[in-house]
Amino acid sequence: MYDVAVIGAGPTGSYVAYQTQKAGFKTIVIEEHPSIGEPSFCAGIVGKEVFERLSLAEDSVQNRINFLIMHSPAGKKISLVSKKTHACILDRTSFDRQVAHLAIDEGTSFLMSTRCTDIVTNAGHVKIKLATSPMSETEIKAKVCVLATGAFYGLHKRLGLSVPRDFLDCSQTEVEISEPLNAIELYFGREVAPGSFGWIVPVNSKMARIGLSTKRNSTFYLSNLISKKEVNARIRDKKPILRRRIVPVDTIEKTYLERLLVIGDSAGHVKPVTGGGIFYGLLCAKLASETIINAFNNGGINQRSLRAYETKWKKIIGLELKVGRFVRRFMNTLTDENLDNLISTFKNDSRAKNILEQSHAFDWHKDIILSLLKTPSLSGKIYKKLLWNIFNKDEAYA
Ligand SMILES: Cc1cc2nc3c(=O)[nH]c(=O)nc-3n(C[C@H](O)[C@H](O)[C@H](O)COP(=O)(O)OP(=O)(O)OC[C@H]3O[C@@H](n4cnc5c(N)ncnc54)[C@H](O)[C@@H]3O)c2cc1C
């Protein structure tokens, strides 16, 4: 019997496995794909804190950027140069493999091309049903299981767990570019990405990731963005391959059971404003491994000992997620005129612009949002819009 079985070899699953195996607990990771980190679908943007807080090497960083250009629906532009921090652009395949190798080097077993089809809790252990093909089923036992399946929720329903209530539909492609880009570009507007935004992320001097998140039909909107004159002129690939995936922007109701913890996208540990889940997912993976190690060392695995995980993550990111969800719902209600107005305000008000440019907090949005709300030129517009939404019972607030 294994001590810990982790379902999913994304960064969060591999990170838990690395920590529990390092602490001396026999750990196995189950992954349905044949190769870790593939297929790759992510823009790979993280702040430096992910390496510092999780003690990870920066080997998978392909690019570092401190320059951001925001495009408003009417074509207004604002350029922001961050003075205190920069975005690190990851090669996600190599990052996922880097974290998995830390676990493998400690002695964790990885079972690839193997899908977990069911998890049953029994007295003293969990039984994990596995399929390598529809005709070949087997099972393993573990004292505790960690669900790190990303934005796939089939097992949640079988386990009686809830699923997130809100998602972003995302599409992305990686393309060859005709000239080097030095800024991350964000595109806003109802015609580009309703309720959210599109992005161009320079990977290196030859390649960029172009993607967007929205409520639905993300591939349709991404095709439109790519065909926009100012975007298309910079792309060499004329038939890019689009990859589509959902991202949760809401947490599940309960992230622990008698012998199970839920982490990463599987739990909804994602920044609601941007859809970025690598940092919060890994932060919670660390808390999950600490909780499991603590439970093993102090009386064993049970619902009471595992509950500490949820208490801890709520304390660290709970309020951030609440504020982020509110902003996401607010973003949903913005008209193109509102967006043009807001972007003009950032452009013309040095105090508002400074808040964004001087911020250290790449991954912590709450304080930036609260500071922006104290800026007179912005707060007037935002409060007016909020009141309008409330009195008009906008569906995003229903
Ligand atoms: C287009 C796009 C762009 C993004 N850009 C960013 C970004 O710039 N920055 C950022 O921080 N985040 C970004 N994200 C989000 C980020 O990719 C996720 O938050 C992150 O991958 C979550 O890691 P995870 O380990 O929880 O899940 P995943 O990385 O999704 O890993 C889950 C693993 O579980 C496996 N699995 C699932 N079900 C089973 C099963 N039943 N049996 C066995 N294996 C299973 C899957 O195959 C997968 O390998 C983006 C997402 C998308 C879609």
The ligand as a MOL file (V3000), in Angstrom:
LIG
                    3D

  0  0  0     0  0            999 V3000
M  V30 BEGIN CTAB
M  V30 COUNTS 53 58 0 0 0
M  V30 BEGIN ATOM
M  V30 1 C -4.9340 29.1440 -22.2860 0
M  V30 2 C -4.4670 29.1240 -20.8580 0
M  V30 3 C -3.4810 30.0060 -20.4380 0
M  V30 4 C -3.0540 30.0160 -19.1130 0
M  V30 5 N -2.0770 30.8930 -18.7570 0
M  V30 6 C -1.6420 30.9140 -17.4850 0
M  V30 7 C -0.5940 31.8000 -17.0920 0
M  V30 8 O -0.0790 32.5690 -17.8990 0
M  V30 9 N -0.1950 31.7970 -15.7880 0
M  V30 10 C -0.7530 30.9600 -14.8590 0
M  V30 11 O -0.3730 31.0160 -13.6900 0
M  V30 12 N -1.7370 30.0980 -15.2180 0
M  V30 13 C -2.1870 30.0400 -16.4990 0
M  V30 14 N -3.1630 29.1580 -16.8510 0
M  V30 15 C -3.7140 28.2550 -15.8240 0
M  V30 16 C -2.7260 27.1210 -15.5340 0
M  V30 17 O -2.4000 26.4700 -16.7310 0
M  V30 18 C -3.3270 26.1470 -14.5270 0
M  V30 19 O -3.7660 26.8890 -13.4170 0
M  V30 20 C -2.3170 25.0820 -14.0780 0
M  V30 21 O -1.9690 24.2510 -15.1490 0
M  V30 22 C -2.9310 24.2420 -12.9540 0
M  V30 23 O -2.0540 23.1960 -12.6090 0
M  V30 24 P -2.6630 21.8340 -12.0460 0
M  V30 25 O -1.4950 21.0070 -11.6300 0
M  V30 26 O -3.7220 22.1130 -11.0620 0
M  V30 27 O -3.4160 21.1620 -13.3010 0
M  V30 28 P -2.8970 20.7370 -14.7290 0
M  V30 29 O -1.6520 21.4300 -15.0880 0
M  V30 30 O -4.0600 20.8600 -15.6350 0
M  V30 31 O -2.5490 19.1880 -14.5380 0
M  V30 32 C -3.5650 18.2230 -14.2800 0
M  V30 33 C -3.0630 16.8660 -14.7500 0
M  V30 34 O -3.9950 15.8700 -14.3230 0
M  V30 35 C -4.1330 14.8960 -15.3580 0
M  V30 36 N -5.4160 14.2200 -15.1510 0
M  V30 37 C -6.6510 14.7730 -15.1710 0
M  V30 38 N -7.5940 13.8320 -14.8780 0
M  V30 39 C -6.9210 12.6580 -14.6780 0
M  V30 40 C -7.3290 11.3430 -14.3430 0
M  V30 41 N -8.6240 11.0220 -14.1420 0
M  V30 42 N -6.3910 10.3720 -14.2210 0
M  V30 43 C -5.0700 10.6590 -14.4150 0
M  V30 44 N -4.6200 11.9120 -14.7400 0
M  V30 45 C -5.5260 12.8980 -14.8540 0
M  V30 46 C -4.0730 15.7430 -16.6210 0
M  V30 47 O -3.7240 14.9500 -17.7340 0
M  V30 48 C -2.9960 16.7640 -16.2660 0
M  V30 49 O -1.7160 16.3330 -16.6440 0
M  V30 50 C -3.6220 29.1170 -18.1740 0
M  V30 51 C -4.6130 28.2260 -18.5890 0
M  V30 52 C -5.0370 28.2320 -19.9230 0
M  V30 53 C -6.1070 27.2660 -20.3380 0
M  V30 END ATOM
M  V30 BEGIN BOND
M  V30 1 1 1 2
M  V30 2 1 2 3
M  V30 3 2 2 52
M  V30 4 2 3 4
M  V30 5 1 4 5
M  V30 6 1 4 50
M  V30 7 2 5 6
M  V30 8 1 6 7
M  V30 9 1 6 13
M  V30 10 2 7 8
M  V30 11 1 7 9
M  V30 12 1 9 10
M  V30 13 2 10 11
M  V30 14 1 10 12
M  V30 15 2 12 13
M  V30 16 1 13 14
M  V30 17 1 14 15
M  V30 18 1 14 50
M  V30 19 1 15 16
M  V30 20 1 16 17
M  V30 21 1 16 18
M  V30 22 1 18 19
M  V30 23 1 18 20
M  V30 24 1 20 21
M  V30 25 1 20 22
M  V30 26 1 22 23
M  V30 27 1 23 24
M  V30 28 2 24 25
M  V30 29 1 24 26
M  V30 30 1 24 27
M  V30 31 1 27 28
M  V30 32 2 28 29
M  V30 33 1 28 30
M  V30 34 1 28 31
M  V30 35 1 31 32
M  V30 36 1 32 33
M  V30 37 1 33 34
M  V30 38 1 33 48
M  V30 39 1 34 35
M  V30 40 1 35 36
M  V30 41 1 35 46
M  V30 42 1 36 37
M  V30 43 1 36 45
M  V30 44 2 37 38
M  V30 45 1 38 39
M  V30 46 1 39 40
M  V30 47 2 39 45
M  V30 48 1 40 41
M  V30 49 2 40 42
M  V30 50 1 42 43
M  V30 51 2 43 44
M  V30 52 1 44 45
M  V30 53 1 46 47
M  V30 54 1 46 48
M  V30 55 1 48 49
M  V30 56 2 50 51
M  V30 57 1 51 52
M  V30 58 1 52 53
M  V30 END BOND
M  V30 END CTAB
M  END
